[in-house]
Amino acid sequence: MPAADASTQAGKWEKNRFMGVEIAGKTLGVIGCGNILARSSPTRALGLKMRVVAYDPFLSRARRGAWRR
């Protein structure tokens, strides 16, 4: 972002240089689902149409099912 901002501020429009990457259809791997971020990340990833693969030996069966489609 800083490089894109500096380029734009300099009066350039380098659209092709600062293109993003489509994440829909990609896979998110999560190891350990204990903290808040790790619990919410799979839910958000599903909303972005990503595939979620998670591993946590202490994760309950009900919680695992919440991320499946």
Rosetta blueprint (number, residue, H / E / L):
1 M L
2 P H
3 A H
4 A H
5 D H
6 A H
7 S H
8 T H
9 Q H
10 A L
11 G L
12 K L
13 W L
14 E L
15 K H
16 N H
17 R H
18 F H
19 M L
20 G L
21 V L
22 E L
23 I L
24 A L
25 G L
26 K L
27 T E
28 L E
29 G E
30 V E
31 I E
32 G L
33 C L
34 G L
35 N L
36 I H
37 L H
38 A H
39 R H
40 S H
41 S H
42 P H
43 T H
44 R H
45 A H
46 L H
47 G H
48 L L
49 K L
50 M L
51 R E
52 V E
53 V E
54 A E
55 Y E
56 D L
57 P L
58 F L
59 L L
60 S L
61 R H
62 A H
63 R H
64 R H
65 G H
66 A L
67 W L
68 R L
69 R L
